[in-house]
Amino acid sequence: MGLTERVWDAFANTLKLSDKVDQLTTAVSKQQSRIEDLNL
């Protein structure tokens, strides 16, 4: 495995992680809204 391939894999994994964090943020925001609605 060459250096370029390892760098590309690291970049791709970073993008995947970023996407998962964005999805988690969205899910947490929705859950927070539901919790706030229950408290009202």
N, CA, C and O atoms as CSV, one atom per row, in Angstrom:
chain,resi,resn,atom,element,x,y,z
A,1,MET,N,N,0.854,-1.169,0.000
A,1,MET,CA,C,0.000,0.000,0.000
A,1,MET,C,C,0.898,1.230,0.000
A,1,MET,O,O,1.725,1.408,0.894
A,2,GLY,N,N,0.729,2.060,-0.995
A,2,GLY,CA,C,1.559,3.250,-1.101
A,2,GLY,C,C,1.066,4.378,-0.225
A,2,GLY,O,O,-0.034,4.341,0.326
A,3,LEU,N,N,1.896,5.357,-0.117
A,3,LEU,CA,C,1.587,6.518,0.716
A,3,LEU,C,C,0.331,7.230,0.212
A,3,LEU,O,O,-0.525,7.624,1.004
A,4,THR,N,N,0.226,7.390,-1.101
A,4,THR,CA,C,-0.939,8.074,-1.676
A,4,THR,C,C,-2.228,7.339,-1.334
A,4,THR,O,O,-3.239,7.960,-1.007
A,5,GLU,N,N,-2.186,6.026,-1.411
A,5,GLU,CA,C,-3.373,5.232,-1.105
A,5,GLU,C,C,-3.744,5.353,0.367
A,5,GLU,O,O,-4.927,5.431,0.700
A,6,ARG,N,N,-2.769,5.369,1.235
A,6,ARG,CA,C,-3.052,5.517,2.669
A,6,ARG,C,C,-3.626,6.885,2.978
A,6,ARG,O,O,-4.548,7.010,3.784
A,7,VAL,N,N,-3.082,7.915,2.338
A,7,VAL,CA,C,-3.595,9.270,2.552
A,7,VAL,C,C,-5.026,9.361,2.040
A,7,VAL,O,O,-5.886,9.956,2.690
A,8,TRP,N,N,-5.282,8.771,0.869
A,8,TRP,CA,C,-6.633,8.793,0.300
A,8,TRP,C,C,-7.621,8.055,1.209
A,8,TRP,O,O,-8.737,8.529,1.419
A,9,ASP,N,N,-7.223,6.909,1.746
A,9,ASP,CA,C,-8.073,6.158,2.666
A,9,ASP,C,C,-8.376,6.969,3.931
A,9,ASP,O,O,-9.506,6.975,4.419
A,10,ALA,N,N,-7.365,7.642,4.446
A,10,ALA,CA,C,-7.568,8.471,5.635
A,10,ALA,C,C,-8.543,9.599,5.338
A,10,ALA,O,O,-9.407,9.911,6.157
A,11,PHE,N,N,-8.406,10.209,4.172
A,11,PHE,CA,C,-9.313,11.281,3.768
A,11,PHE,C,C,-10.740,10.759,3.629
A,11,PHE,O,O,-11.684,11.394,4.100
A,12,ALA,N,N,-10.899,9.614,2.991
A,12,ALA,CA,C,-12.223,9.019,2.806
A,12,ALA,C,C,-12.850,8.666,4.159
A,12,ALA,O,O,-14.041,8.894,4.368
A,13,ASN,N,N,-12.063,8.121,5.060
A,13,ASN,CA,C,-12.572,7.767,6.393
A,13,ASN,C,C,-12.974,9.013,7.180
A,13,ASN,O,O,-13.942,8.985,7.939
A,14,THR,N,N,-12.240,10.091,7.001
A,14,THR,CA,C,-12.585,11.349,7.665
A,14,THR,C,C,-13.924,11.868,7.166
A,14,THR,O,O,-14.745,12.343,7.951
A,15,LEU,N,N,-14.142,11.777,5.860
A,15,LEU,CA,C,-15.425,12.217,5.299
A,15,LEU,C,C,-16.573,11.355,5.802
A,15,LEU,O,O,-17.651,11.869,6.100
A,16,LYS,N,N,-16.352,10.052,5.899
A,16,LYS,CA,C,-17.392,9.149,6.407
A,16,LYS,C,C,-17.714,9.484,7.859
A,16,LYS,O,O,-18.881,9.511,8.251
A,17,LEU,N,N,-16.689,9.735,8.648
A,17,LEU,CA,C,-16.891,10.080,10.050
A,17,LEU,C,C,-17.658,11.387,10.179
A,17,LEU,O,O,-18.556,11.510,11.012
A,18,SER,N,N,-17.303,12.355,9.357
A,18,SER,CA,C,-17.987,13.638,9.382
A,18,SER,C,C,-19.466,13.474,9.056
A,18,SER,O,O,-20.314,14.110,9.682
A,19,ASP,N,N,-19.778,12.631,8.086
A,19,ASP,CA,C,-21.169,12.372,7.721
A,19,ASP,C,C,-21.919,11.723,8.878
A,19,ASP,O,O,-23.067,12.073,9.151
A,20,LYS,N,N,-21.278,10.785,9.553
A,20,LYS,CA,C,-21.922,10.112,10.687
A,20,LYS,C,C,-22.156,11.086,11.835
A,20,LYS,O,O,-23.179,11.001,12.516
A,21,VAL,N,N,-21.237,11.996,12.058
A,21,VAL,CA,C,-21.398,12.999,13.114
A,21,VAL,C,C,-22.565,13.920,12.766
A,21,VAL,O,O,-23.352,14.283,13.640
A,22,ASP,N,N,-22.676,14.296,11.497
A,22,ASP,CA,C,-23.803,15.132,11.076
A,22,ASP,C,C,-25.130,14.412,11.297
A,22,ASP,O,O,-26.101,15.018,11.751
A,23,GLN,N,N,-25.172,13.128,10.977
A,23,GLN,CA,C,-26.395,12.345,11.187
A,23,GLN,C,C,-26.724,12.255,12.675
A,23,GLN,O,O,-27.887,12.358,13.065
A,24,LEU,N,N,-25.715,12.066,13.492
A,24,LEU,CA,C,-25.924,11.988,14.935
A,24,LEU,C,C,-26.435,13.317,15.478
A,24,LEU,O,O,-27.322,13.342,16.331
A,25,THR,N,N,-25.881,14.416,14.989
A,25,THR,CA,C,-26.321,15.735,15.420
A,25,THR,C,C,-27.790,15.948,15.099
A,25,THR,O,O,-28.541,16.477,15.918
A,26,THR,N,N,-28.195,15.535,13.904
A,26,THR,CA,C,-29.591,15.655,13.505
A,26,THR,C,C,-30.484,14.811,14.412
A,26,THR,O,O,-31.534,15.271,14.860
A,27,ALA,N,N,-30.068,13.593,14.675
A,27,ALA,CA,C,-30.864,12.696,15.529
A,27,ALA,C,C,-30.981,13.259,16.940
A,27,ALA,O,O,-32.059,13.207,17.532
A,28,VAL,N,N,-29.909,13.788,17.481
A,28,VAL,CA,C,-29.933,14.347,18.836
A,28,VAL,C,C,-30.841,15.576,18.883
A,28,VAL,O,O,-31.566,15.772,19.859
A,29,SER,N,N,-30.809,16.391,17.854
A,29,SER,CA,C,-31.672,17.575,17.814
A,29,SER,C,C,-33.141,17.178,17.791
A,29,SER,O,O,-33.958,17.780,18.488
A,30,LYS,N,N,-33.480,16.178,16.999
A,30,LYS,CA,C,-34.863,15.706,16.943
A,30,LYS,C,C,-35.296,15.143,18.298
A,30,LYS,O,O,-36.404,15.405,18.766
A,31,GLN,N,N,-34.413,14.375,18.913
A,31,GLN,CA,C,-34.733,13.789,20.219
A,31,GLN,C,C,-34.913,14.881,21.266
A,31,GLN,O,O,-35.808,14.793,22.106
A,32,GLN,N,N,-34.077,15.900,21.221
A,32,GLN,CA,C,-34.194,17.005,22.170
A,32,GLN,C,C,-35.526,17.716,22.004
A,32,GLN,O,O,-36.159,18.092,22.990
A,33,SER,N,N,-35.953,17.901,20.759
A,33,SER,CA,C,-37.255,18.535,20.507
A,33,SER,C,C,-38.382,17.700,21.081
A,33,SER,O,O,-39.321,18.245,21.661
A,34,ARG,N,N,-38.307,16.400,20.930
A,34,ARG,CA,C,-39.338,15.509,21.470
A,34,ARG,C,C,-39.391,15.594,22.994
A,34,ARG,O,O,-40.468,15.639,23.588
A,35,ILE,N,N,-38.219,15.616,23.610
A,35,ILE,CA,C,-38.153,15.700,25.073
A,35,ILE,C,C,-38.740,17.022,25.549
A,35,ILE,O,O,-39.477,17.058,26.535
A,36,GLU,N,N,-38.417,18.106,24.855
A,36,GLU,CA,C,-38.950,19.407,25.254
A,36,GLU,C,C,-40.465,19.438,25.094
A,36,GLU,O,O,-41.160,20.038,25.913
A,37,ASP,N,N,-40.983,18.797,24.046
A,37,ASP,CA,C,-42.432,18.748,23.843
A,37,ASP,C,C,-43.123,17.967,24.956
A,37,ASP,O,O,-44.240,18.305,25.346
A,38,LEU,N,N,-42.472,16.933,25.466
A,38,LEU,CA,C,-43.048,16.148,26.554
A,38,LEU,C,C,-43.112,16.945,27.850
A,38,LEU,O,O,-44.007,16.737,28.669
A,39,ASN,N,N,-42.178,17.842,28.030
A,39,ASN,CA,C,-42.132,18.637,29.257
A,39,ASN,C,C,-43.154,19.753,29.273
A,39,ASN,O,O,-43.411,20.336,30.327
A,40,LEU,N,N,-43.745,20.066,28.126
A,40,LEU,CA,C,-44.702,21.171,28.096
A,40,LEU,C,C,-46.062,20.788,28.495
A,40,LEU,O,O,-46.961,21.629,28.512
